[in-house]
Amino acid sequence: MINQEILDEIKKLDINERLAIIEEVLNMIRNDLHLSEQIKIIRNKISLEKAAKELLVDYLSDKELTAFKSLDGEDFHV
């Protein structure tokens, strides 16, 4: 069904039926947007985890990256 056919069918409905359809369509769009945002968050997290795993050897052995490790036992005062 093309857009114009859908609109022609909607025109045949009374105002309450039209509003109910609009509300349902808006809810579907909100759900799709929410799902899309959740997918972005998950993809970003996976990307960050992958990058961290790839750099793990460097973080464990590179002296420049582990310089502050010597302070791990120190008390921290504000």
MMTF fields as JSON, N, C-alpha, C and O atoms, coordinates in Angstrom:
{
  "mmtfVersion": "1.0.0",
  "mmtfProducer": "UNKNOWN",
  "numBonds": 311,
  "numAtoms": 312,
  "numGroups": 78,
  "numChains": 1,
  "numModels": 1,
  "chainsPerModel": [1],
  "groupsPerChain": [78],
  "chainIdList": ["A"],
  "bondAtomList": [4, 2, 8, 6, 12, 10, 16, 14, 20, 18, 24, 22, 28, 26, 32, 30, 36, 34, 40, 38, 44, 42, 48, 46, 52, 50, 56, 54, 60, 58, 64, 62, 68, 66, 72, 70, 76, 74, 80, 78, 84, 82, 88, 86, 92, 90, 96, 94, 100, 98, 104, 102, 108, 106, 112, 110, 116, 114, 120, 118, 124, 122, 128, 126, 132, 130, 136, 134, 140, 138, 144, 142, 148, 146, 152, 150, 156, 154, 160, 158, 164, 162, 168, 166, 172, 170, 176, 174, 180, 178, 184, 182, 188, 186, 192, 190, 196, 194, 200, 198, 204, 202, 208, 206, 212, 210, 216, 214, 220, 218, 224, 222, 228, 226, 232, 230, 236, 234, 240, 238, 244, 242, 248, 246, 252, 250, 256, 254, 260, 258, 264, 262, 268, 266, 272, 270, 276, 274, 280, 278, 284, 282, 288, 286, 292, 290, 296, 294, 300, 298, 304, 302, 308, 306],
  "bondOrderList": [1, 1, 1, 1, 1, 1, 1, 1, 1, 1, 1, 1, 1, 1, 1, 1, 1, 1, 1, 1, 1, 1, 1, 1, 1, 1, 1, 1, 1, 1, 1, 1, 1, 1, 1, 1, 1, 1, 1, 1, 1, 1, 1, 1, 1, 1, 1, 1, 1, 1, 1, 1, 1, 1, 1, 1, 1, 1, 1, 1, 1, 1, 1, 1, 1, 1, 1, 1, 1, 1, 1, 1, 1, 1, 1, 1, 1],
  "groupList": [{"groupName": "MET", "atomNameList": ["N", "CA", "C", "O"], "elementList": ["N", "C", "C", "O"], "formalChargeList": [0, 0, 0, 0], "bondAtomList": [1, 0, 2, 1, 3, 2], "bondOrderList": [1, 1, 2], "singleLetterCode": "M", "chemCompType": "L-PEPTIDE LINKING"}, {"groupName": "ILE", "atomNameList": ["N", "CA", "C", "O"], "elementList": ["N", "C", "C", "O"], "formalChargeList": [0, 0, 0, 0], "bondAtomList": [1, 0, 2, 1, 3, 2], "bondOrderList": [1, 1, 2], "singleLetterCode": "I", "chemCompType": "L-PEPTIDE LINKING"}, {"groupName": "ASN", "atomNameList": ["N", "CA", "C", "O"], "elementList": ["N", "C", "C", "O"], "formalChargeList": [0, 0, 0, 0], "bondAtomList": [1, 0, 2, 1, 3, 2], "bondOrderList": [1, 1, 2], "singleLetterCode": "N", "chemCompType": "L-PEPTIDE LINKING"}, {"groupName": "GLN", "atomNameList": ["N", "CA", "C", "O"], "elementList": ["N", "C", "C", "O"], "formalChargeList": [0, 0, 0, 0], "bondAtomList": [1, 0, 2, 1, 3, 2], "bondOrderList": [1, 1, 2], "singleLetterCode": "Q", "chemCompType": "L-PEPTIDE LINKING"}, {"groupName": "GLU", "atomNameList": ["N", "CA", "C", "O"], "elementList": ["N", "C", "C", "O"], "formalChargeList": [0, 0, 0, 0], "bondAtomList": [1, 0, 2, 1, 3, 2], "bondOrderList": [1, 1, 2], "singleLetterCode": "E", "chemCompType": "L-PEPTIDE LINKING"}, {"groupName": "LEU", "atomNameList": ["N", "CA", "C", "O"], "elementList": ["N", "C", "C", "O"], "formalChargeList": [0, 0, 0, 0], "bondAtomList": [1, 0, 2, 1, 3, 2], "bondOrderList": [1, 1, 2], "singleLetterCode": "L", "chemCompType": "L-PEPTIDE LINKING"}, {"groupName": "ASP", "atomNameList": ["N", "CA", "C", "O"], "elementList": ["N", "C", "C", "O"], "formalChargeList": [0, 0, 0, 0], "bondAtomList": [1, 0, 2, 1, 3, 2], "bondOrderList": [1, 1, 2], "singleLetterCode": "D", "chemCompType": "L-PEPTIDE LINKING"}, {"groupName": "LYS", "atomNameList": ["N", "CA", "C", "O"], "elementList": ["N", "C", "C", "O"], "formalChargeList": [0, 0, 0, 0], "bondAtomList": [1, 0, 2, 1, 3, 2], "bondOrderList": [1, 1, 2], "singleLetterCode": "K", "chemCompType": "L-PEPTIDE LINKING"}, {"groupName": "ARG", "atomNameList": ["N", "CA", "C", "O"], "elementList": ["N", "C", "C", "O"], "formalChargeList": [0, 0, 0, 0], "bondAtomList": [1, 0, 2, 1, 3, 2], "bondOrderList": [1, 1, 2], "singleLetterCode": "R", "chemCompType": "L-PEPTIDE LINKING"}, {"groupName": "ALA", "atomNameList": ["N", "CA", "C", "O"], "elementList": ["N", "C", "C", "O"], "formalChargeList": [0, 0, 0, 0], "bondAtomList": [1, 0, 2, 1, 3, 2], "bondOrderList": [1, 1, 2], "singleLetterCode": "A", "chemCompType": "L-PEPTIDE LINKING"}, {"groupName": "VAL", "atomNameList": ["N", "CA", "C", "O"], "elementList": ["N", "C", "C", "O"], "formalChargeList": [0, 0, 0, 0], "bondAtomList": [1, 0, 2, 1, 3, 2], "bondOrderList": [1, 1, 2], "singleLetterCode": "V", "chemCompType": "L-PEPTIDE LINKING"}, {"groupName": "HIS", "atomNameList": ["N", "CA", "C", "O"], "elementList": ["N", "C", "C", "O"], "formalChargeList": [0, 0, 0, 0], "bondAtomList": [1, 0, 2, 1, 3, 2], "bondOrderList": [1, 1, 2], "singleLetterCode": "H", "chemCompType": "L-PEPTIDE LINKING"}, {"groupName": "SER", "atomNameList": ["N", "CA", "C", "O"], "elementList": ["N", "C", "C", "O"], "formalChargeList": [0, 0, 0, 0], "bondAtomList": [1, 0, 2, 1, 3, 2], "bondOrderList": [1, 1, 2], "singleLetterCode": "S", "chemCompType": "L-PEPTIDE LINKING"}, {"groupName": "TYR", "atomNameList": ["N", "CA", "C", "O"], "elementList": ["N", "C", "C", "O"], "formalChargeList": [0, 0, 0, 0], "bondAtomList": [1, 0, 2, 1, 3, 2], "bondOrderList": [1, 1, 2], "singleLetterCode": "Y", "chemCompType": "L-PEPTIDE LINKING"}, {"groupName": "THR", "atomNameList": ["N", "CA", "C", "O"], "elementList": ["N", "C", "C", "O"], "formalChargeList": [0, 0, 0, 0], "bondAtomList": [1, 0, 2, 1, 3, 2], "bondOrderList": [1, 1, 2], "singleLetterCode": "T", "chemCompType": "L-PEPTIDE LINKING"}, {"groupName": "PHE", "atomNameList": ["N", "CA", "C", "O"], "elementList": ["N", "C", "C", "O"], "formalChargeList": [0, 0, 0, 0], "bondAtomList": [1, 0, 2, 1, 3, 2], "bondOrderList": [1, 1, 2], "singleLetterCode": "F", "chemCompType": "L-PEPTIDE LINKING"}, {"groupName": "GLY", "atomNameList": ["N", "CA", "C", "O"], "elementList": ["N", "C", "C", "O"], "formalChargeList": [0, 0, 0, 0], "bondAtomList": [1, 0, 2, 1, 3, 2], "bondOrderList": [1, 1, 2], "singleLetterCode": "G", "chemCompType": "PEPTIDE LINKING"}],
  "groupTypeList": [0, 1, 2, 3, 4, 1, 5, 6, 4, 1, 7, 7, 5, 6, 1, 2, 4, 8, 5, 9, 1, 1, 4, 4, 10, 5, 2, 0, 1, 8, 2, 6, 5, 11, 5, 12, 4, 3, 1, 7, 1, 1, 8, 2, 7, 1, 12, 5, 4, 7, 9, 9, 7, 4, 5, 5, 10, 6, 13, 5, 12, 6, 7, 4, 5, 14, 9, 15, 7, 12, 5, 6, 16, 4, 6, 15, 11, 10],
  "groupIdList": [1, 2, 3, 4, 5, 6, 7, 8, 9, 10, 11, 12, 13, 14, 15, 16, 17, 18, 19, 20, 21, 22, 23, 24, 25, 26, 27, 28, 29, 30, 31, 32, 33, 34, 35, 36, 37, 38, 39, 40, 41, 42, 43, 44, 45, 46, 47, 48, 49, 50, 51, 52, 53, 54, 55, 56, 57, 58, 59, 60, 61, 62, 63, 64, 65, 66, 67, 68, 69, 70, 71, 72, 73, 74, 75, 76, 77, 78],
  "secStructList": [7, 7, 2, 2, 2, 2, 2, 2, 2, 2, 2, 6, 1, 7, 2, 2, 2, 2, 2, 2, 2, 2, 2, 2, 2, 2, 2, 2, 2, 2, 2, 2, 2, 2, 2, 2, 2, 2, 2, 2, 2, 2, 2, 2, 2, 2, 2, 2, 2, 2, 2, 2, 2, 2, 2, 2, 2, 2, 2, 2, 2, 7, 6, 6, 6, 1, 4, 4, 4, 4, 4, 6, 6, 1, 7, 7, 7, 7],
  "xCoordList": [0.845, 0.0, 0.897, 1.811, 0.634, 1.453, 0.899, -0.226, 1.679, 1.314, -0.054, -0.858, -0.323, -1.6, -2.775, -3.821, -2.61, -3.685, -3.929, -5.073, -2.852, -2.978, -3.712, -4.63, -3.306, -3.955, -5.423, -6.265, -5.742, -7.137, -7.98, -9.126, -7.421, -8.15, -8.322, -9.374, -7.298, -7.379, -8.44, -9.118, -8.585, -9.593, -11.009, -11.912, -11.201, -12.523, -12.888, -14.046, -11.913, -12.14, -12.625, -12.408, -13.288, -13.673, -12.452, -11.409, -12.602, -11.463, -10.843, -9.62, -11.668, -11.127, -10.301, -9.267, -10.756, -9.998, -8.684, -7.647, -8.748, -7.517, -6.515, -5.328, -6.999, -6.109, -5.51, -4.337, -6.296, -5.788, -4.679, -3.679, -4.862, -3.829, -2.571, -1.462, -2.739, -1.578, -0.813, 0.416, -1.537, -0.874, -0.11, 1.014, -0.704, -0.038, 1.213, 2.252, 1.112, 2.275, 3.382, 4.554, 3.019, 4.019, 4.685, 5.893, 3.905, 4.489, 5.453, 6.513, 5.091, 5.997, 7.297, 8.378, 7.197, 8.391, 9.251, 10.472, 8.62, 9.377, 10.111, 11.28, 9.417, 10.042, 11.215, 12.259, 11.045, 12.135, 13.324, 14.469, 13.058, 14.15, 14.856, 16.082, 14.09, 14.69, 15.552, 16.666, 15.035, 15.792, 17.058, 18.121, 16.941, 18.1, 19.162, 20.352, 18.736, 19.678, 20.347, 21.547, 19.586, 20.15, 21.185, 22.221, 20.912, 21.859, 23.153, 24.244, 23.039, 24.229, 25.059, 26.286, 24.387, 25.091, 25.829, 26.984, 25.165, 25.781, 26.967, 28.02, 26.799, 27.906, 29.094, 30.24, 28.834, 29.904, 30.631, 31.86, 29.868, 30.469, 31.345, 32.455, 30.844, 31.616, 32.897, 33.961, 32.787, 33.957, 34.997, 36.193, 34.534, 35.459, 36.111, 37.303, 35.322, 35.878, 36.936, 37.983, 36.653, 37.607, 38.907, 39.998, 38.782, 39.972, 40.771, 42.001, 40.082, 40.772, 41.517, 42.642, 40.903, 41.559, 42.791, 43.816, 42.676, 43.81, 44.983, 46.138, 44.694, 45.753, 46.193, 47.067, 45.606, 45.901, 47.391, 47.935, 48.05, 49.48, 50.269, 51.178, 49.921, 50.619, 50.388, 51.327, 49.171, 48.865, 49.551, 49.832, 49.812, 50.467, 51.983, 52.623, 52.576, 54.033, 54.713, 55.884, 54.055, 54.682, 54.923, 53.977, 56.175, 56.564, 55.881, 55.547, 55.678, 55.036, 53.562, 52.997, 52.956, 51.55, 51.35, 50.252, 52.389, 52.272, 53.001, 53.165, 53.441, 54.237, 53.509, 54.136, 52.238, 51.501, 51.111, 50.568, 51.373, 51.055, 51.835, 51.39, 52.984, 53.793, 53.095, 53.473, 52.089, 51.354, 50.137, 49.413, 49.904, 48.724, 48.603, 47.486, 49.682, 49.629, 49.541, 49.336, 49.687, 49.679, 48.266, 47.299, 48.16, 46.884, 46.581, 47.488, 45.335, 44.923, 44.165, 43.16, 44.654, 44.014, 43.59, 44.297, 42.416, 41.896, 42.164, 41.803],
  "yCoordList": [-1.171, 0.0, 1.242, 1.357, 2.143, 3.353, 4.412, 4.291, 5.432, 6.465, 7.078, 7.245, 7.413, 8.065, 7.143, 7.598, 5.856, 4.907, 4.842, 4.782, 4.855, 4.838, 6.09, 6.011, 7.243, 8.501, 8.519, 9.002, 8.0, 7.948, 7.09, 7.43, 5.993, 5.132, 5.814, 5.694, 6.526, 7.232, 8.33, 8.582, 8.98, 10.035, 9.503, 10.264, 8.234, 7.624, 7.399, 7.136, 7.502, 7.245, 8.498, 9.614, 8.306, 9.481, 9.987, 9.335, 11.147, 11.82, 10.982, 10.953, 10.303, 9.485, 8.315, 7.968, 7.717, 6.62, 7.133, 6.477, 8.31, 8.908, 9.187, 8.887, 9.765, 10.063, 8.788, 8.77, 7.735, 6.459, 5.92, 5.392, 6.057, 5.602, 6.447, 5.915, 7.747, 8.638, 8.285, 8.217, 8.061, 7.701, 6.394, 6.278, 5.422, 4.129, 4.271, 3.687, 5.042, 5.257, 5.982, 5.629, 6.994, 7.709, 6.78, 6.861, 5.906, 4.927, 3.988, 3.659, 3.56, 2.692, 3.423, 2.843, 4.695, 5.484, 5.668, 5.525, 5.985, 6.134, 4.843, 4.868, 3.72, 2.427, 2.158, 1.67, 2.473, 2.273, 3.156, 2.708, 4.418, 5.328, 4.871, 4.945, 4.401, 3.912, 2.692, 2.579, 1.78, 0.585, 0.962, 0.383, 1.923, 2.385, 2.962, 2.707, 3.735, 4.323, 3.238, 3.312, 2.235, 1.127, 0.367, -0.041, 0.176, -0.504, 0.306, -0.265, 1.628, 2.483, 2.354, 2.268, 2.341, 2.223, 0.889, 0.838, -0.18, -1.508, -1.581, -2.11, -1.052, -1.063, -0.268, -0.686, 0.868, 1.691, 0.941, 0.96, 0.281, -0.47, -1.603, -1.823, -2.312, -3.403, -2.857, -3.465, -1.716, -1.093, -0.709, -0.932, -0.131, 0.249, -0.976, -0.962, -2.034, -3.26, -3.862, -4.323, -3.852, -4.387, -3.581, -4.151, -2.255, -1.401, -1.638, -1.69, -1.783, -2.028, -3.358, -3.451, -4.376, -5.685, -5.62, -6.238, -4.859, -4.728, -4.002, -4.255, -3.108, -2.327, -2.907, -2.342, -4.012, -4.58, -4.851, -4.52, -5.44, -5.744, -4.46, -4.425, -3.403, -2.124, -1.58, -1.108, -1.639, -1.115, -1.915, -1.38, -3.164, -3.988, -3.856, -4.075, -3.502, -3.545, -2.226, -2.052, -1.313, -0.06, 0.821, 1.198, 1.145, 1.913, 3.287, 3.776, 3.898, 5.211, 5.115, 6.053, 3.989, 3.812, 3.282, 3.372, 2.738, 2.168, 3.002, 2.547, 4.203, 5.034, 5.328, 5.337, 5.562, 5.905, 4.685, 4.828, 3.509, 2.281, 2.214, 1.597, 2.847, 2.832, 3.56, 3.391, 4.36, 5.094, 4.329, 4.833, 3.13, 2.353, 2.143, 2.124, 1.988, 1.747, 3.017, 2.946, 4.174, 5.461, 5.854, 5.563, 6.522, 7.079, 8.313, 9.055, 8.524, 9.675, 10.648, 10.286, 11.89, 12.917, 14.065, 14.464, 14.587, 15.719, 17.005, 18.077],
  "zCoordList": [0.0, 0.0, 0.0, 0.817, -0.897, -0.958, -0.012, 0.471, 0.247, 1.213, 0.928, 1.845, -0.32, -0.646, -0.353, 0.109, -0.618, -0.31, 1.192, 1.643, 1.958, 3.418, 3.885, 4.701, 3.365, 3.757, 3.353, 4.11, 2.172, 1.728, 2.665, 2.958, 3.129, 4.066, 5.417, 6.045, 5.864, 7.139, 7.09, 8.086, 5.946, 5.792, 6.003, 6.352, 5.798, 5.951, 7.426, 7.748, 8.3, 9.716, 10.426, 9.954, 11.573, 12.354, 13.123, 13.157, 13.731, 14.369, 15.489, 15.629, 16.284, 17.372, 16.841, 17.412, 15.76, 15.156, 14.569, 14.666, 13.965, 13.419, 14.53, 14.396, 15.629, 16.756, 17.343, 17.716, 17.426, 17.944, 17.045, 17.531, 15.737, 14.795, 14.944, 14.957, 15.055, 15.212, 16.483, 16.473, 17.571, 18.823, 18.69, 19.178, 18.04, 17.863, 16.996, 17.301, 15.923, 15.05, 15.807, 15.678, 16.596, 17.393, 18.402, 18.621, 19.011, 19.941, 19.223, 19.755, 18.024, 17.252, 16.941, 17.046, 16.56, 16.241, 17.488, 17.426, 18.62, 19.875, 20.225, 20.611, 20.087, 20.38, 19.45, 19.885, 18.176, 17.212, 17.555, 17.496, 17.915, 18.272, 19.534, 19.626, 20.504, 21.747, 21.465, 21.977, 20.649, 20.298, 19.535, 19.761, 18.639, 17.876, 18.804, 18.622, 19.793, 20.75, 21.583, 21.851, 21.993, 22.764, 21.938, 22.464, 20.659, 19.774, 19.671, 19.703, 19.549, 19.491, 20.762, 20.704, 21.906, 23.182, 23.265, 23.688, 22.863, 22.9, 21.947, 22.302, 20.738, 19.767, 20.289, 20.124, 20.913, 21.466, 22.577, 22.646, 23.445, 24.537, 23.993, 24.478, 22.994, 22.389, 21.769, 21.886, 21.113, 20.492, 21.545, 21.356, 22.653, 23.722, 24.363, 24.671, 24.563, 25.14, 24.207, 24.66, 22.918, 21.938, 21.971, 21.969, 22.001, 22.04, 23.312, 23.273, 24.439, 25.711, 25.68, 26.172, 25.112, 25.017, 24.12, 24.408, 23.023, 22.106, 22.759, 22.416, 23.691, 24.34, 25.683, 26.34, 26.092, 27.394, 27.597, 28.65, 26.621, 26.747, 26.976, 27.805, 26.24, 26.43, 27.831, 28.472, 28.308, 29.642, 30.749, 31.821, 30.496, 31.506, 31.495, 32.524, 30.351, 30.245, 29.892, 30.231, 29.244, 28.819, 30.044, 30.736, 30.308, 31.488, 31.535, 32.614, 30.384, 30.364, 30.753, 31.314, 30.455, 30.791, 32.207, 32.756, 32.79, 34.14, 35.188, 36.32, 34.843, 35.756, 37.066, 38.125, 37.018, 38.227, 39.046, 40.142, 38.543, 39.268, 40.583, 41.551, 40.602, 41.826, 42.975, 44.135, 42.664, 43.684, 44.2, 45.058, 43.693, 44.075, 45.58, 46.097, 46.282, 47.728, 48.544, 49.756, 47.928, 48.632, 49.036, 48.332, 50.184, 50.597, 49.76, 49.383, 49.478, 48.692, 49.587, 50.199, 49.661, 50.496, 49.613, 48.688, 49.921, 49.148, 49.877, 49.39]
}
